[in-house]
Every structure is written in C-alpha cells, then in structure tokens.
C-alpha cells in the first residue's frame, strides 16, 4: 500500500475517526484505525474505527500508487498528522511497519493485526434528513440534561422521537428535563420511530457534522439489532441504541402555573455567575421574584455572601433556589434574549422557556427542580 494526500485532509480525517475510539479499549486492536487505499475513482482512502458500540468512517481523495489495507494506532496517527509540516504526506506499507513521510519528517509505526479487527456495521436505511446547524443546536440544548452517571444507563441517553415531519429530542437526569422540537424532512410522511442514543455520542456527532449543510439519519427496522446512523459530507457514523423503557418524563410538565417571571437571559447568567462565587459546593442560589425585580442571594451565616438585583416582569411573588450549575446550563441553552420562568411554589419544578419580543418560544423547554431552602 502506498498513497499521497494533503496534510490538512489527512489530519482532519484521521482526527475525526480517532474521536470515536474508546478511552480504555477492552482489546488493544480496538484502539486502531483501519486505513484502506484503492485506486478507484481517481484514488480513494477510507479511514474507519469501531469499538463494537460506535463506528466512524470517512472517505478522502488521494493519489494512490498501490492499494492495500492496514490497521494502525489511531490516536498516535492522529497526533502525528496534526503536527506534520504543511506539505503532502506519503503513507507506505513496508512489511509489518507503515512509514509516514512529510517533507523532512519521517515516522515509522507498527501495524496491528487486521484479521482481529471487527467488521464495521453497515449504515441502516435512511429515515430522514435534518438541517445540520439546527440539529447541532438542538442536541446541545438537550444533551446538558442527560446524566453522566453510568449506573443509570437509560438516563445517559437522549431520546429521539420521530413523528412525520416532527423530530423531538429530550433528556433528563431526574433533577431536570430538556425538550427540543424541530422539523425535518422524513423519507416517509407517516414515519414513526423512537431511539435512545448516548448523549456523549450524539453530541460528538452533532458537533462534527455541524459545519455541513444537512445530516442524513438512519435507523434499523424494528426487531433488528438497534443501530442509528448519521451521514454527511463523506462521513458516516453508527451507534448502538440504549435498550430499555425510558421514563414517561412528559408527565413532569405541569398543566398550569401560579406565577411567571421574565428576565434578560444574559443579565441573569452574569448575575448567577457573580453571586455563585460565594456559594459553597452544593449550595443553591436563591432568587426572590417580587414586583418589577428579581433578587439573587448566595452564601449563608458567617460565610461570604452576595446579593444582586435585576429588572424582571413578575406576575406574582415567589422565591425559588437552584443548583447554580444546572441553572446556568439551562439559561445558556435558551437561545433567546429573554427567559420566561413559570412557577407554582418554591418546591415545585420550574419551567424555563425562551422569549423574544413578548413571544414565548415553545420549541424548547427546560424543567428544573428547585432546591429546598430555609429562611
């Protein structure tokens, strides 16, 4: 095998594929990236990785002198490609080693046993296409609410609900719930599917495809090994779905509210960041909503304390306290100049929705459980 490719093209491709590699592979061979060169279509190189859960594959154009296939350490190749001089790169197989040459730089890497590497799963049938930028923003808004606690595997995922032209993403960690609705172009107007994807995997996919125009979403048919796939701009990735019955989280959304408050998102973010500087770990930030204002307080007793007053449109007085980290993540995901908080009491979940020019943006909801506090 021997091929030549531009440095930036190789670095971008191997870097993207290597991102899917597991941090602690169960087998050394799963730390490898498979590189296959063919002279078809003017020369093409395919790079791929797979750890039995997530696969990634990208095709790039190259000047292929001799076709072939190798398996080499993915992260090492990615680091080398990233730091090579800005000149064409030659990759050549020499016995059990692969030689990477770029300008005056030469690296010799040991190849891994290709026969031990698992076969990549095929991309399932497409179920629709979504605008890449909107998809990336939606995933970012929802993924913040998924738990990172691996003892609760169902809650580490983002639930994807497909009903015709409506695509809904939702996630919860038991303390908060995020729901985002958007439209897309399904392959069939009556398509109805549900998938639960690891939030970490979905976030990586959304970010890496965010610069493209559109993302094709694929799903295996019900009853077959559950796999979801994404494809855009010559790149493909698949992931096993999380198996299990997701909790009926929509029941957590209250039917009515006793009070509402509207505050500038940016002003509230900055104020929470300031007052939370004196809040000890797991100590809440308290917000008292009164007529025309929101008063933030943090710190108690003889410790450091902070207070700040913001302008707010308040329908009825109410005081709530939040985990500042959860509060900031929700506010940062609003994507609107103002946030509308809908509340019932200091102990009931609070609904956060974006607002612009008096119009509530109902396509994104962030429900946060307040922390009990003593006066």
N, C-alpha and C positions, 0 to 999 in steps of 0.2 A: 504494500500500500504506500502511495506517495501522492500528496496533493499540496497545492499552494493556495493561500487565502489571505485576504487583507487582515491586518492585526485587529482592527476595531470590530470587524464582522465576527472573527473567531472569539474574541474576548466577550462580546455581547452574547453570543450563542452558548458558549460553554458556561458562562456565568449564570445565565438563566436556567439552564438544565441542572447545574450543580445546586441551585437553591432548593431543589426538591429532594436532595439527598438527606437521609436521616442523620441526626447529630451523633447517634450511637447505633450504628447498623448492627443488626443481630448476626450478620455474617460479613466478613471483610469484602466479599465480592460485591455486596450491595453499596459499597462506597465508591464504586466505579461508574464511569460514564462510557457508554458504548459509542464508538465512533465508526461509522460506515461510509466509505467513499465509493462512488460509482461514476463512470464516465457518461452516464445517460443525461440527456437534456443539457448537453454542454458542460457537464461536470457538476456533481452534487454531493454534499457531505451531510449526513444525518447524525445528530448527536442525541442520545437518549439516556434517561435514568429511570430506575424503577426499584421500589423497596417493598413490593407486594401490596402496598396501600395507595401510593401516589406515583404516577408516571409522568414524565415530561419528555417531549420530543420536538426538535426544531430542525428544519432543513435550510441549508445555506448553499449558495453558489460557490464553486471553487474550480481551480484549474487542476483536474485530476489526471496525473500521469499514469497511475496504476491503482486499480480498485482494490478494496480489501476491507477488513473489519478488525477492530481491536477493542480491548477493554482496558481503561487506564484510570488511575485515581482521579476522581472528578474535582475535588477541592484543590488538589495540587495543580492540575492542569488549568483550573480557573485562575488561581493566583499567578501562575506563570504568564498566562495570556494577558492578564490585566496589566502586568508590569513590563511587557516586552516593548522595545522601541517601536515607533510608528512606521513600520516597514512591513512588506509582505512576509508571511510566515510559511515555512515549509515544514510539513509533518511527514515523516518517513519511517516505516517499519523496518527494523534491522534485527532479524532473529527474534529473540524474546524481549527486545527493547524497542522503544519508539524515540526517535530523535526529533526534537523541535528546534528549528533554526530560524533566527530572525536577525538580520544584519550581522553584527559580530557576536550575538548571543546564541549559545547552544545549550540545550538541556537534554539529558538522556533519562528517560523514565522506564521503569519496568512495567511490562504489560501484565494483566491479570488473566486468569483462566476464563476464556469466553464461554466455554462449554458449561460452566457452572452458573452462568447468568440466566435469570428467568426471562421468559418471553414476555414482551410488553403486551398489555391488553389492547384490543382494537377499540377505536373510538366508536361509541354506540351511535344509534340513529339520532339525527338531529330532531329536536322538538321546537326550536325557535331561534330567533336572533334578537339580541338586545344591543342598544347603543352603548359602546364601551365606556364612555365617560360617565354616563348616568349610572351604569352598573357599578363602576368603581366607587362612585359617591355613595350609592345605596348600601353597598357592602360595608363601607367604612362607618356609616351611620348605625348599622345594626350590629356588627361584629363586636363593638365595645361592650355589649350587654351579655355576651357569652362568657361562661365561666372558664377559668384556666385550671380548675380543679379536676384532674384526671379521674378522681374517684366518682365523679358524676359525668360519665361519658356522654349521655344524651344532651346535657346542658353545655357541652363544649362545642356544640354544633349550631349552625344557622339553618333554620327550617325554610325551605323554598317551596312555596305553594303556587302552582300554575293553574289558572282557570281561563282558558281562551287567551285574550289579549292582556289579561291582568297577571302580573308577576308580583308576589308578595314575599318579602324576607322578614323573618322575625327571630329573636333570640332572647334568652333570659338566663339569669344566674340565681334566681329566686328572690333577689333583692331589687331587681329592676327588669324592665321589659322594653324592648325596642322593636317597632314595627315600621316597615317602609313598603309603600306600594308604588309601583311604576308600570308603565305599559311597555309592551314589546311586540314582536312580530312572530307569532307561533306558526309552525308548519301546517297546523290544522286549527280551524276556528273553534273546535269543540274539545281541544286537548285539555286534559285534567290530570295533573300529576303532583306528587309530593316527594320531596327529597330532603334528607338531613345530612348536611356537609360540615365537616370540621371547620370551625371559624378560622383557624390558623391557615388552613389550606385555601379556603375561599378568599381570604384577604390577600394572600400571595398571588393567586390567580388574577384577582381584580386589579391589583396594582400593576402587575406585569403586562396586562392587556389594556391598561387604561389609555395608552398612547395610540391605540389603533382606532379604527372607525366603528367596528362592530364585532361582537363576540357571538359565535355560534355555540349554543348549549345543546348537549346530547344526553340522553338517558336510555339505559337499557329497559327493555319491556318488562312489565311486572311479572314476577315469578322467576326471572333470570338473575344471576349474580348482580347485585345492585351496584352500578357504576354510573357516575356522572362524568361528562367530558366537556371540555371547553376548547375552542379552536379559533385562532385569529392570526393573520399575517404570517403563515407558515409555521405557526407553533401550535402544539397540541398538548393538553394535559388531562389526565384522568384521575379519579379518586374513588375509592370505595366509599359507599354511603354508610352512615352510622345506623345500626339496626336497633329498633325499639319503638315504643309508643311514646311520642312526645306529649308532655302535659298540655291540657286544654287551657293555654295561657290567655286566650281572649276573654275568658270569664273573669279575669282580673280587672278588666277595664270597667270602671263604674258607669252606671247609666245616667247619673246626674251629679251635679256638684253644687255645693253651698256657697262657694266663693271663687273668684277669679282674680288674677293679678297679671298685669302686662308690664314687662321691664325690658330695657335695652339689653340685648344679648351680650354685646361686648362690654358694656359697663358692669354687668353682673359678673361676667367672667373675671374681669380685672379686680373687682371688689372681693370676690371669693378668694382669689389668689392672695390678695393682701392680708385679709383677716385670718386666713387659714395658716399664715406663717406662725402664729402663736398657738395654734391648735396642736395638742399632742397627738400621738398616734391613736387612731380610732376615736378621736374626739370630734363631735359634729360641729358644723357651722349652723348657727340659728338665724332664721330670717323672720322678722316680725313685720307682717303686712298690715299697714294702717292706711288711713285716708291719705292718698297722694304720695305715699312713701313706702320704701322697704328698708328696714333697719337690720343690718347684718352684725352679728356678735360672735366672737370666738374667744376661748380661754375662760377659765373659771377660778374662783377662790383667790389665793395669794399668788397664783402664777401670772404670767404675762397675759394681757387681754387686748382685744382690738375691736373696734366698732366703726361702722361706716353707714351712711345714709344715702339711698338712691331715690330718684324720682320713680314713681310707679302709679299705674292706674289700678286701683283696688276696689272691688265691689263690696266686700265685707271683711272686717278684721280677722286675721288668723295668723298663728305663729307655728312654724314648722322648723325642723332641724334635719340636716342631711349629712351624709358622709361626703366630705368636700371633694374627694377623688371621683366618686360616682356623679356628683353634681356637675363638676367641670367637664367630664367626658360627655354627659348628656347635652350640656349647653354648647360645647364645641361642635357637636354633631347637628345642631339645629339647621344651619344653612339659611338663616333668616335674620333680618335686623332686630327683630323683637321676639321674645318668648312669652307665651301665654301659659300661666300655671293655673290649673283647675284643681280645687281642693275641697275636701269635706271637713277635715279636722286635722289636728296635729299628729294623729296616729294612723290616718288612712292614706293609701297610696296617692301620690300627686301626679297628675298628667301634665307633661310638658309638650307644647306644640309651637311651631314657628308661626310668626305673624308678620304681615307686611302691609302697610297702609290700611290697617284695620281689618284685613282679611286673614282669617286663620288658615294656615297651610296644613290641611288634614292628612296629607300623604305620608307624614312622618309623625310617629307618636313615641314618646319616651316616658314610661311609667316608673316612678321611683318611690320606694318605700321609705318614709321618714324614720328618723331615729328618735326614740322616746327621750324626753329630757325633763329635768326637774327645774322648777322656777326658784 
